[in-house]
Amino acid sequence: MQPSDVDSLPATSPGMGAHSALLSGARDGEVQADKGAEKKRLNELDWFRAIMVAFVVYAHVIRSGIYRGVSAEISVDNRTYTPEDPSPLATRWISEVRQYCLPLLFYVSGAAAACSFKHRPSGFNKISALTAVGLALNGLLWLLGPQNPDCSPGDYFSNPDCKGALFDFTVCPWAGTFFPTLFQMWYTIALMAMMLLNWPLCAWVRNGQCGIPGLGLQFLITTGLVIGLTAMSSSEIHSPAMVISIMMAYEACFLALALFAIPDKRPSWLPLRVIHYGLGILMMLQFGTTPIVDSIESISASFVLYIFMGFNKSFQLGFILTSARVQVRDEAEPIVS
């Protein structure tokens, strides 16, 4: 077989990469290696998502088994001192996994977006269709039930008003009449919002597009969202101006540091891994140190503000860190090896 025969093989021919490397030299071999690296599946992301989803499902299952249903009061874990009345397993489980479970799920979503992003968010239409189907099914579930927010799965037998066409309880009780239709689809709606909000950041990290004007627009939109949510919860927040200032200072530092996530704009002496560490530190500081409220007892504007900033940062970090893995031109090498 002559080199010209190898060049004429279709792209799907078995062994094409190996023959090209042997007959055409090291340069062609490097190209084939790069193509193989681009197509490599990041299996750990699949495992992260599967494990976190299992954690979420398990938390819901054990929560529904508490005596008196979801209306039961949950005490602190005091099994050491009162073994005859230990706190439910759900209390300990949810308190443990809530610290990292949903943030990691949004991190994986950001990583998945990095694997498919070209010039705009990919898969948006599929997520929209999935969300529409989920909302329709949730609405149907609400209509087939008693349509009473007070009908808990644990209390239906004692409340004669909890009689529906098919179900005698509400899956999402004490949440009004709108949230039972939204229910778990809040995740996909939040994900679509983050895909649109972070479009300039994603375009910059992957393709060097949008630049400072695009990131500036993203910063202004984020600022508007923070101010709006803070104003809606001003009665709960002790110092709204301080909360807005702290959040947006971290946001500005995060976006400014993200400018150096691409090799063309980063000094040669500055490792990409240092940029990643810095972004991670800023995320933790914004999510963990901003004094929004002392405690959150319901799905309020302050609660939405808290999870929006934390989950959005998880999405951004997942996108930026994974982009360095799918683009062979800029690998994040260890600082010390």
Sequence and secondary structure as in RCSB ss.txt:
>XXXX:A:sequence
MQPSDVDSLPATSPGMGAHSALLSGARDGEVQADKGAEKKRLNELDWFRAIMVAFVVYAHVIRSGIYRGVSAEIS
VDNRTYTPEDPSPLATRWISEVRQYCLPLLFYVSGAAAACSFKHRPSGFNKISALTAVGLALNGLLWLLGPQNPD
CSPGDYFSNPDCKGALFDFTVCPWAGTFFPTLFQMWYTIALMAMMLLNWPLCAWVRNGQCGIPGLGLQFLITTGL
VIGLTAMSSSEIHSPAMVISIMMAYEACFLALALFAIPDKRPSWLPLRVIHYGLGILMMLQFGTTPIVDSIESIS
ASFVLYIFMGFNKSFQLGFILTSARVQVRDEAEPIVS
>XXXX:A:secstr
  HHHHHTS TT TTHHHHHHHHH HHHHHHHHHHHHHT   HHHHHHHHHHHHHHHHHHHHHHTSTTGGGS   
   TTT TTS   HHHHHHHHHTTTHHHHHHHHHHHHHHHH SSS SSHHHHHHHHHHHHHHHHHHHHHS   TT
  TTTGGG TT   SS SS SSTTSTTTHHHHGGGHHHHHHHHHHHHTHHHHHHHHHS SHHHHHHHHHHHHHHH
HHHHHHHTTTT S HHHHHHHHHHHHHHHHHHHGGGSGGGS TTS HHHHHHHHHHHHHHHHHH    S   SS 
HHHHHHHHHHHHHHHHHHHHHHHHHH TTS    S  
